[in-house]
Amino acid sequence: MIEAQRRSLAQVEFIIGKARLLERVRSTLNARQEKAVLRMFAAGPDGVTGGLSAGNYRGITSAAPATATRDLADLVALEVLRRTGERKATRYHLCVPLKPVATVTIAEIR
């Protein structure tokens, strides 16, 4: 029950963060950016495993490499995504607090 409560709380906080972020950038995103951001939100509070790469972005949006780079840079500038890593290791993560929920053990309950 404790773990279920923690997961529910994390989900509610994620949905509130998602709504705030989408409201803030509602009219500034192009169709490709919106599609990619919504796909990242669909991953839920645990986020996209390993983050979004430029290749993943191109796969989601069918954008050309230069367009994907420009779109991702715009999303970082708008503080929709945060960038980590360099070159091929560059990954993008949502600027919404994601709280992974740890599994509850019996020892923790006592």
Secondary structure by P-SEA (a helix, b strand, c coil): caaaaaaaaaaaaaaaaaaaaaaaccccccaaaaaaaaaaaacccccccccccaaaaaaaccccaaaaaaaaaaaaaacccccccccccbbbbbccbbbbbccccccccc
